[in-house]
Amino acid sequence: MTEEQSGGDLSRLRQLNAMAAIRALRDDKPLTLTELAKRTGLSRASTEDVIRELIGRGWVAEAEPTAGTVGRPARRYRFRADAGRVLGVDIGGHTIRALVTDLDGEVLHSATVPVTPELGRKERLAAIDRCVTTALAGASTTPAEIWSTGVATTGLVDGTGKVMLSDSLTEWTGVDLADHLRRLVPAPVRVENDSKLAALAESWRGVARYAKDVVFLLAGVRTGTGLIIDGKLHRGFGNAAGEIGALPAIGWLKAPDHLRTWTTTHHPTSNSPALAHPDEFGDVFEAARQGDRTAVKAVRRYTRDIAVGVSALILTLDPELLVIGGGFSRSADVVIEPLRGELDRWCLRTPEIRISTFGDEGVVLGAVRLALEQVETSMSEGANPLT
């Protein structure tokens, strides 16, 4: 971190120095002033000024002395993850999830509320309120204590937190989620597409945390993608990056039909395809696992359809990793090999394929990370995160 700034804004320089110190303290164990100065490139005097300011803001505290130390130990400082709380919300077709975490993303309490895709806007928003209220109560946290909220939803989302288009949930196009959540939790609210946030979670704490370029595939009843480029979530100019499935020729819209056909043939009383839950396809995957030829054929047809769009993204980005998440990732043992075979046919280089370990929690963890990014932005600007 450079301490000299010719003709620049010195207050901005102080903000940058403070953010550098926060990053260093968050990434490691408690540090002494000397260690922190070395990590940030600041002088000891400047580091001391920064620490004094951060302690005053409540973001940094002096750590307890190390047990067994001989003589007077050097003072060590730690980031105060307990200084604030953030909220992550995942609005899915069948489940709404909410997590309350500290500023390190450690979960303090979680809540889920079951819903259905055909639920109307008013009823779904009411379910969101119940889920958030339950999560806050379980974490012994009031709405006023939340520093930031991240929200994940299906569909295209604009920069203000409004759903521009959703063909998966009834009456969901046009809903202003940011405005609705701010009525319940007054802190800043950021809203993003669920596939993108699942990708963000993988880049943050998942199987892609050490990769710079990643294609994330949300494989389930609905297929979606998220793109990580140079270590950052890629949204595109209109926040529609990765929406390749909108092209009918890609085949993503019809891909699950192969699984539905097998399911309805073997289980005629199964639910309507429009309302299918990923778990309802468990039988076809299990049958394929046991060697049933018709099930194996259905799975191969499914993977053949989704492979076209995935190949297009791989050929465009040349990613280090392809990460598979979503409901169907639980059946990766029967999906990955046929998918890899199709990718090998179309791609000049098939990337390493990894399976998400987050299960159903990936999207909501991405929402938490989105909220933490808002907090970090406020910190870097020297602002109170609650404003």
PEFEN-V51297 format. One record per backbone hydrogen bond with DSSP energy under -0.5 kcal/mol. NH is the residue of the N-H (numbers start at 0). CO is the residue of the C=O. E is the energy in kcal/mol with one decimal. If there is no record, write none. Layout:
<<NH CO E> <NH CO E>>
This chain:
<<6 4 -0.6> <7 4 -0.7> <9 7 -0.8> <12 8 -1.7> <13 9 -2.2> <14 10 -1.9> <15 11 -2.3> <16 12 -2.4> <17 13 -2.4> <18 14 -2.4> <19 15 -2.3> <20 16 -1.9> <21 17 -2.3> <22 18 -2.6> <23 19 -2.0> <24 20 -2.3> <25 21 -2.2> <26 22 -1.8> <30 76 -2.0> <32 74 -0.6> <35 31 -2.7> <36 32 -2.7> <37 33 -1.9> <38 34 -2.0> <39 35 -2.2> <40 36 -2.0> <41 36 -0.7> <46 42 -2.5> <47 43 -2.4> <48 44 -1.9> <49 45 -2.5> <50 46 -2.6> <51 47 -2.1> <52 48 -2.0> <53 49 -2.6> <54 50 -2.5> <55 51 -1.8> <56 52 -1.6> <57 53 -0.8> <57 54 -0.7> <58 53 -2.0> <59 53 -1.1> <60 77 -2.3> <62 75 -2.9> <68 65 -1.3> <72 70 -0.7> <76 30 -2.9> <77 60 -2.7> <78 24 -0.5> <79 58 -3.0> <80 78 -1.3> <82 79 -1.7> <83 80 -0.7> <84 144 -1.0> <85 100 -2.1> <86 147 -2.3> <87 98 -2.6> <88 149 -2.4> <89 96 -2.7> <90 88 -0.5> <90 151 -2.8> <91 89 -0.9> <91 94 -1.9> <95 112 -2.4> <96 89 -2.3> <97 110 -2.3> <98 87 -2.6> <99 108 -2.5> <100 85 -2.3> <101 105 -1.7> <102 80 -2.6> <104 101 -1.7> <107 99 -3.4> <108 99 -1.5> <110 97 -2.1> <112 95 -2.3> <114 93 -2.4> <118 115 -1.7> <123 119 -2.5> <124 120 -2.6> <125 121 -1.9> <126 122 -1.9> <127 123 -2.2> <128 124 -2.1> <129 125 -2.0> <130 126 -2.3> <131 127 -2.7> <132 128 -2.5> <133 129 -2.2> <134 130 -2.3> <135 131 -2.6> <136 132 -2.3> <137 133 -2.4> <138 134 -1.5> <139 136 -1.4> <140 135 -2.7> <144 141 -1.7> <145 142 -1.3> <146 84 -3.9> <147 84 -0.7> <148 187 -2.4> <149 86 -2.7> <150 189 -2.4> <151 88 -3.0> <152 191 -1.6> <153 90 -0.7> <155 164 -2.3> <157 161 -2.5> <160 157 -1.3> <162 174 -2.6> <163 155 -2.3> <163 161 -0.7> <164 155 -1.2> <169 116 -1.9> <171 168 -1.3> <173 162 -3.1> <174 171 -1.8> <176 160 -1.2> <176 174 -1.1> <177 160 -1.4> <179 175 -1.9> <180 176 -2.8> <181 177 -2.0> <182 178 -0.9> <182 179 -0.8> <183 179 -0.7> <183 180 -0.9> <184 180 -3.5> <187 146 -0.6> <189 148 -2.6> <191 150 -2.5> <193 152 -2.1> <196 192 -1.9> <197 193 -2.1> <198 194 -1.9> <199 195 -2.1> <200 196 -2.3> <201 197 -1.8> <202 198 -2.0> <203 199 -1.7> <204 200 -2.8> <205 200 -0.8> <205 201 -0.9> <207 201 -1.0> <208 205 -1.5> <210 207 -1.7> <213 227 -2.6> <214 320 -2.2> <215 213 -0.5> <215 225 -3.0> <216 322 -3.2> <217 215 -0.6> <217 223 -3.2> <218 216 -1.0> <218 324 -2.6> <219 217 -0.6> <223 217 -1.8> <225 215 -1.8> <226 233 -0.5> <227 213 -2.7> <228 226 -0.5> <228 231 -2.8> <230 211 -3.4> <231 228 -1.6> <233 226 -3.1> <234 232 -0.6> <238 235 -0.9> <240 234 -2.3> <242 239 -1.7> <243 241 -1.8> <245 242 -1.5> <246 243 -1.8> <247 245 -0.6> <249 246 -1.6> <250 246 -0.6> <250 247 -0.9> <254 250 -1.3> <255 251 -0.6> <256 253 -1.6> <257 253 -0.5> <257 254 -1.3> <258 255 -0.5> <259 255 -2.4> <260 256 -2.8> <261 257 -1.4> <262 258 -2.4> <263 259 -3.2> <264 260 -1.9> <265 261 -2.1> <266 262 -2.4> <269 266 -2.2> <274 271 -1.6> <275 272 -1.4> <279 276 -2.1> <280 277 -1.7> <281 278 -1.7> <284 280 -1.6> <285 281 -2.5> <286 282 -2.7> <287 283 -2.1> <288 284 -2.1> <289 285 -1.6> <290 287 -1.2> <291 286 -2.7> <295 291 -2.6> <296 292 -2.2> <297 293 -1.8> <298 294 -2.5> <299 295 -2.3> <300 296 -2.2> <301 297 -2.1> <302 298 -2.6> <303 299 -2.2> <304 300 -1.7> <305 301 -2.0> <306 302 -1.9> <307 303 -0.7> <307 304 -0.6> <308 304 -0.6> <309 305 -1.9> <310 306 -2.7> <311 307 -1.8> <312 308 -1.9> <313 309 -2.4> <314 310 -2.9> <315 311 -1.4> <316 312 -2.6> <317 313 -2.9> <319 212 -2.2> <320 212 -1.5> <321 351 -2.6> <322 214 -2.5> <323 353 -2.7> <324 216 -2.9> <324 322 -0.6> <327 218 -2.5> <328 218 -0.5> <328 325 -1.5> <329 326 -1.2> <330 327 -1.9> <331 328 -1.5> <333 330 -1.8> <334 330 -1.0> <335 331 -2.5> <338 334 -1.9> <339 335 -3.3> <340 336 -2.2> <341 337 -1.7> <342 338 -2.5> <343 339 -2.5> <344 340 -0.9> <345 341 -1.2> <346 342 -3.2> <350 348 -0.6> <351 319 -1.3> <353 321 -2.5> <353 351 -0.5> <355 323 -2.9> <360 357 -2.0> <361 358 -0.8> <364 360 -2.2> <365 361 -1.9> <366 362 -1.8> <367 363 -1.9> <368 364 -2.3> <369 365 -2.1> <370 366 -1.9> <371 367 -2.4> <372 368 -2.1> <373 369 -1.4> <374 370 -1.8> <375 371 -2.7> <376 372 -2.2> <377 373 -2.1> <378 374 -2.4> <379 375 -2.5> <380 376 -1.4> <381 378 -1.4> <382 377 -2.6> <384 382 -0.6> <386 383 -2.4>>
